[in-house]
Amino acid sequence: MPGNNYNCVPLTPRSRLERLLRERELRKSFKLIQPTEEARDGSKEGEQFYGDSCISENEILGIHKEEEVTETSFTDRSQRQDERPSKQRLLVVANRLPVSAVREGVESYRLEISVGGLVSALLGVKEFDTRWIGWAGVNVPDDVGQRALTKALAEMRCIPVFLDEEIVNQYYNGYCNNILWPLFHYLGLPQEDRLATTRTFQSQFDAYKKANQMFADVVNKHYEKGDVVWCHDYHLMYLPKCLKEYNEQMKVGWFLHTPFPSSEIHRTLPSRSELLRSVLAADLVGFHTYDYARHFVSACTRILGLEGTPEGVEDHGKLTRVAAFPIGIDSDRFIQALELPEVQEHMKELKERFAGRKVMLGVDRLDMIKGIPQKLLAFEKFLEENSLWRDKVVLLQIAVPTRKDVPEYQKLTSQVHEIVGRINGRFGTLTAVPIHHLDRSLDFHELCALYAVTDVALVTSLRDGMNLVSYEFVACQASKKGVLILSEFAGAAQSLGAGAILVNPWNITEVAASIGYALEMSADEREKRHQFNFKHVETHTSQEWAATFVSELNDTIVEAQLRTRQVPPLLPNKVAVDCYSKSNNRLIILGFNATLNEPVGRAGQIRELELKLHPNMKEPLKKLTDDPKTTIVVLSGSSRAVLDKNFSEFNMWLAAENGMFLRRTSSEWMTTMPENLNMDWVDSVKHVFEYFTERTPRSHFELRETSVVWNYKYADVEFGRIQARDLLQHLWTGPISNAYLDVVQGGRSVEVRTVGVSKGAAIDRILGEIVHSKGMKTPIDYVLCIGHFLAKDEDVYTFFEPELPSESPPLPRAMLSKSNSYRPSSLPKLPATKTGSKAAKYRKQRSLSNIEKREIDQWRPKYRDKIALHEGSSVLDLNGDNYFSCVVGRKRSSARYLLKTSDDVVNLLSDLAEHSSSPT
């Protein structure tokens, strides 16, 4: 309708981006209709302040004015019912609750609000019904005390996890703060008394896993279907795995609030692989910046050997989405606080106190990663080189004490005090000193006033997950338009870098020069820089961060369900064996690589270059091949020599190089190559592959008779992919630019072969030869096809599908208790006909080998035998219940079923062998 502004927005979002944009607009509209009284929460009685945060008890309780139902508001809410869905429960799981408990009696506790950035971020997310799960910071060994504390916390929507002192010491003080935290901030593992420290790694990691399991037990106890579980930080990296073991359908997200180090740093961690796999159990993994997300994906590919994609990390078909979600602050609270009388009073006092001097500010925890000594040394160098500024600038450094009982932090405190004393002694006067250093935190009002009067903020973190001080400073600078000097190693540099002056805090000279540039910056430049940063801080709020993450998690679950539908269900072994035992003529088609070969670990990478039959596979294969009712075909891309070496002792059919060469083990090899096959391209492709093998360490190439394969499975993952892209470009612009060839890309390989060569096409030729050789009197009524094939070769799974009768009944559900229901062919159902597909000719009353009818096809064999079968026989008499196609390794596939590993193939073939009959 003309004039209807809402016509441009569809009722059902068609894409992820469209859905996110619509939800963002809805959140904005809800924000506008919130009561204005909420904006004045800063002046309410009963607020408690801690550090740089100001949170009201009502907010912790989750009580919001717009949720109070009155007669007048009920009508408005009912009108918006269609726009506002019922609230989804959000279980926030963090190491610490937003409150700390202090025991005052046997059944009495005093709760103190101890909020941080995470609590502030989640306060504004009002579209979810939030519950907090974590440790209350107190040891409660008795049942009476635990019940009392649980009851007290329940009123604040908090659920406690009870950790004893030993667990806290080993898990929190040990593994979290002594191992993970330094490593994630590039400080490395503990170096002192290295041997003794190494010995404690395992005990601390055991405690870490035990503590995470305790968190999981509490979550599982309170979990309700449909809840979103959001795990936070490095304390709970093992938690997603524990939760998924309880319930695979649980919606689990994990977010890291620190940096994630490069793979070279992370690989030094003894428990590196186990922690990575535990995190990958989550549905969505979030980081503050793209760099951290990139490092995580790189660690998963380099350490675990998994596949990194633009969406995240894929492990045998399961995709864990990895994305960056930069956190923000509640900018409105800081902006509105500047209008409060108490803040105005503090601002007036500060302006009078530092009149005539430029104010520089640093607000940090007294921590090794915050770069406080580097900041002070840079300021000292600036004063040395700029004598005119000595009486005109003052540095206010707020250093909030932390971990006072740790020797390293005590040493840092002494170092900072020494530097401050030296600088004030050198450049101070009787009336003024250049540095005002405070070893304490400021309340919210004092901090806002200090931000507002500051001319230059100095953030020199050596490594920081985000650093929200820079955001808070920008939010309070509407009138002053102060300059932000920001370390390039802080996560905030990714978002505020364009408006800030980025520095390397280790380069003292550079930081000193930046201080001078900031102090002398023109008003016009300050204005432009501030506007850029302010717009970002105002837009990317903490509430937007939390709402976006949870929304993305819900969306990821839906996408995962769609992907899961493409992943085949597990093969019901019992059903397959029962059908096998009742059939009269069976055909089993097996791949070799990753199906029948021996699995070899990292230590045996060189041995794996030469495929070897799994040792446990020999006995069942022997029994199966001796059964006169069973025909086995090993269909592989490997050369004739490899198949001869592994299968000569068995009575089976071997198809080498994707069916180009064929033989029964009791006969000679025959070729099915066309007479006019042109192989002139081989030498030029070989030269390209040789060149890239030399350039790519741990790669190799294999020259076969009808194809050439370059494999970079054991090369560095990222370098191998780059080389593969370069190799493909060389091929397409060079030796194969005008050739009639296929370039087939595998997971870590590139193969060049003649057009039309695939395992599905090979089955057509092989089946004809089997029919001719056996003089088949009984039709094939059971087909089992197992392999780990390239995508191009997956037509082998669908070769028989069009011939299955459309009226085939599904398998009984009782027989599929451990798998999904029967999965019919993805192809459209066809009427029961004897013609119309590759396999149709084998259903004719007098079935002929395909080779007999090849005159009209380009694939002319070099031999031609007449085939005579007994009249009345039918080569195929197959129904849906007796056809089993299985992919090995979990991935999206056109196969009907899934077998996870080659060990599962061993178990299946062993079961089949037990139901095989001996030769007469």
RASULZI-V970269 format. One line per field, one symbol per residue. ss: DSSP state (H for helix, E for strand, L for the rest). psi: psi as a letter, one per 30 degrees, with the letter a starting at -180 (. if undefined). A space follows every 10 residues. Layout:
ss = ???
psi = ???
This chain:
ss = LLLLHHHHLL LLLLLHHHHH HHHHHHHHHH HHLLLHHHHH HHHLLLLEEE LLEEELHHHH LLLLHHHLLL HHHHHHHHHL LLLLLLLEEE EEEEEELLEE EEEEELLEEE EEELLLHHHH HHHLLLLEEE EEEEELLLLL LLHHHHHHHH HHHHLLLEEE LLLLHHHHHH HHHHHHHHHH HHHHLLLLLL LLLHHHHHHH HHHHHHHHHH HHHHHHHHHH HHLLLLLEEE EELHHHLLHH HHHHHHLLLL EEEEELLLLL LLHHHHLLLL LHHHHHHHHH LLLEEEELLH HHHHHHHHHH HHHLLLEELL LEEEELLEEE EEEELLLLLL HHHHHHHLLL HHHHHHHHHH HHHLLLLEEE EEEEELLHHH LHHHHHHHHH HHHHHLHHHL LLEEEEEEEE LLLLLLHHHH HHHHHHHHHH HHHHHHHLLL LLLLEEEELL LLLHHHHHHH HHHLLEEEEL LLLELLLLHH HHHHHLLLLL LLEEEEELLE LLHHHHLLLL EEELLLLHHH HHHHHHHHHL LLHHHHHHHH HHHHHHHHHL LHHHHHHHHH HHHHHHHHHH HHHHHHELEE LLHHHHHHHH HHLLLEEEEE LLLLLLELLL LHHHHHHHLL LLELLLHHHH HHHHHHLLLE EEEEELLLLH HHHHHHHLLL LLEEEEHHHL EEEELLLLLE ELLLLLLLLL LHHHHHHHHH HHHHHLLLLE EEELLLEEEE ELLLLLHHHH HHHHHHHHHH HHHLLLLLLL EEEEELLLEE EEEELLLLHH HHHHHHHHHH HHHHLLLLLE LEEEEEELLL HHHHHHHHLL HHHLLLLLLL LLHHHHLLLL LLLLLLLLLL LLLLLLLLLH HHHLLLLLLH HHHHHHLLLL LLLLLLLLLL LLLLLELLLH HHEEEEEELL LELLLLEEEL LHHHHHHHHH HHHHLLLLLL
psi = kkfjffffjl ejkfleeeee eeeeeeeeee efgkkffffg ffgllfkkkj bgljkleeee fgkkeffkjl eefeeeeefg eeejlkkkkj jjjleklglk kkkfaehkkk kkkilaeeee efefifgkjk kkkakggkki fkeeeeeeee eefefghkkk kjkleeeeee eeedeeffde eeefggfllk fkieeeeeff eeeeeeeeee eeeeeeeeee efkkkflkjj kklffhffee eeefeejffk jklkkkgllk lleeefffke geeeeeeeef flekkklele eeeeeeeeee eeefgljklf fbkkjhfkkj kklkiklali eeeeeffffk eeeeeeeeee eeehkgkkkk kkjlkilfff heeeeeeeee eeeefifffe ggkkjjjjjk kkhffkeeee eeeeeeeeee eeeeeeflaf flkfkjkkhl llleeeeeee eefkekkjjh kfkkeejfee eeeefggeee hlkjjkkfgk ffffegeffl jkljffjeee eeeeeeeefg kleeeeeeee eeeeeeeeei leeeeeeeee eeeeeeeeee eeeeffkllk kjeeeeeeee fflfjkkjkk ldkgeflkkk aefheefffj kkkkeffeee eeeeffjffk kkkjjlflle eeeeefgffl ilkkjlhhgf kklkffalkl kgklegkjgf feeeeeeeee efeefjkgll lkjlfglkkk kheglkeeee eeeeeeeeee effcfgegli lkjjkaehlk kklkkfjlee eeeeeeeeee eeefhkfklj gkkkjklill eegffeegef effkkfgkll kkfffhfgll lkjlkflkkl ljlglglefe ffflejklkf efggeglfij lgljkkkjlk kflkekikle fgkjkkkkkj lklglelkke lfeeeeeeee eeefglklk.
